[in-house]
Amino acid sequence: MVRPYTITRGRTAPERDDLTLITVLTTVQDPADPGGRQSARLQPEHRVILDRCRHPAAVAEVAADLDLPVSVTKILLGDLIAQGLLLARAPLSVARASGGMDIGLLTAVRDGLRRL
């Protein structure tokens, strides 16, 4: 077992504060690195993230796949975004919202959580 602070090189908080549990991530195919030479220098966790995000995935899904805390996963995601290897965007339903929250959706989520 590797300690989370080892994976994050001692960092305890992500540099980005815009990553939420439902932020959608997608791997960027770097045309300048077609053979994956840059990704060969990454930590194993970074490579797993890039492989997982070949198809859009939420931050929560990536953290679950890595079996790491969300806070640690956000630090790793921030590394990849800063290197231009990963794209992050708000989910379409959030991105399309023009200022108001969908009360029906929030109510359904609340009711679902209560049933748990």
C-alpha positions as CSV (number, residue, x, y, z in Angstrom):
1,M,0.0,0.0,0.0
2,V,1.3,3.4,-1.0
3,R,0.4,6.4,1.2
4,P,-1.6,9.1,-0.5
5,Y,0.9,11.8,0.4
6,T,3.5,9.8,-1.5
7,I,1.3,9.6,-4.6
8,T,0.7,13.4,-4.5
9,R,4.3,14.2,-3.6
10,G,3.3,15.7,-0.3
11,R,0.6,17.9,-1.6
12,T,-2.6,17.9,0.6
13,A,-4.9,20.1,-1.5
14,P,-5.6,20.4,-5.2
15,E,-4.5,23.6,-7.0
16,R,-7.8,23.8,-8.8
17,D,-11.0,24.4,-7.0
18,D,-13.3,23.9,-10.0
19,L,-13.3,20.1,-9.9
20,T,-16.5,18.8,-8.4
21,L,-17.6,15.2,-8.1
22,I,-19.6,15.5,-11.3
23,T,-17.0,17.3,-13.4
24,V,-16.6,15.3,-16.6
25,L,-13.0,14.4,-17.7
26,T,-11.8,13.3,-21.1
27,T,-8.3,12.3,-22.2
28,V,-6.7,14.6,-24.8
29,Q,-4.8,12.9,-27.6
30,D,-1.7,14.9,-27.8
31,P,-0.7,15.2,-31.5
32,A,2.9,16.2,-30.5
33,D,3.2,12.9,-28.6
34,P,1.7,10.2,-30.8
35,G,3.8,7.4,-29.3
36,G,2.9,8.2,-25.7
37,R,6.5,9.2,-24.8
38,Q,5.2,11.9,-22.4
39,S,2.8,9.5,-20.7
40,A,5.7,7.1,-20.1
41,R,7.1,9.5,-17.6
42,L,3.9,9.7,-15.6
43,Q,3.1,8.0,-12.3
44,P,1.1,4.7,-12.6
45,E,-2.0,6.5,-11.2
46,H,-1.7,9.2,-13.8
47,R,-1.6,6.5,-16.6
48,V,-4.7,4.8,-15.1
49,I,-6.6,8.1,-15.1
50,L,-5.6,8.8,-18.8
51,D,-6.7,5.3,-19.8
52,R,-10.0,5.5,-17.8
53,C,-10.8,8.9,-19.3
54,R,-10.5,7.8,-22.9
55,H,-14.3,7.8,-22.6
56,P,-15.8,10.7,-20.5
57,A,-15.9,10.0,-16.8
58,A,-16.8,12.0,-13.7
59,V,-14.3,12.8,-11.0
60,A,-16.2,10.4,-8.6
61,E,-16.0,7.5,-11.1
62,V,-12.2,8.1,-11.5
63,A,-11.7,8.2,-7.7
64,A,-13.7,4.9,-7.3
65,D,-11.7,3.2,-10.1
66,L,-8.4,4.3,-8.5
67,D,-9.7,3.3,-5.0
68,L,-8.3,6.6,-3.7
69,P,-9.9,9.5,-1.8
70,V,-11.5,12.1,-3.9
71,S,-9.1,14.8,-2.6
72,V,-6.1,12.8,-3.7
73,T,-7.7,12.1,-7.1
74,K,-8.3,15.8,-7.6
75,I,-4.6,16.5,-7.1
76,L,-3.7,13.9,-9.7
77,L,-6.3,15.2,-12.1
78,G,-5.0,18.8,-11.7
79,D,-1.6,17.5,-12.7
80,L,-2.9,16.1,-15.9
81,I,-5.0,19.1,-16.7
82,A,-2.0,21.4,-16.2
83,Q,0.0,19.2,-18.5
84,G,-2.7,19.4,-21.2
85,L,-3.3,15.7,-21.1
86,L,-6.8,15.9,-19.7
87,L,-9.9,18.1,-20.3
88,A,-12.4,19.0,-17.6
89,R,-15.8,20.4,-18.1
90,A,-19.0,20.8,-16.2
91,P,-21.7,18.2,-17.1
92,L,-23.9,19.3,-19.9
93,S,-27.0,19.8,-17.7
94,V,-25.0,22.1,-15.4
95,A,-23.3,23.9,-18.3
96,R,-26.6,24.5,-20.0
97,A,-28.2,26.0,-16.9
98,S,-28.6,29.7,-17.4
99,G,-28.6,30.6,-13.7
100,G,-31.2,28.6,-12.0
101,M,-31.1,25.1,-10.4
102,D,-33.5,22.4,-11.5
103,I,-35.6,22.0,-8.4
104,G,-37.2,18.8,-9.7
105,L,-33.8,17.2,-10.1
106,L,-32.6,18.4,-6.7
107,T,-35.8,17.0,-5.2
108,A,-35.3,13.6,-6.9
109,V,-31.7,13.4,-5.6
110,R,-32.8,14.3,-2.1
111,D,-35.6,11.7,-2.1
112,G,-33.2,9.1,-3.5
113,L,-30.7,9.8,-0.8
114,R,-33.4,9.5,1.9
115,R,-34.3,6.1,0.6
116,L,-30.8,4.9,1.1
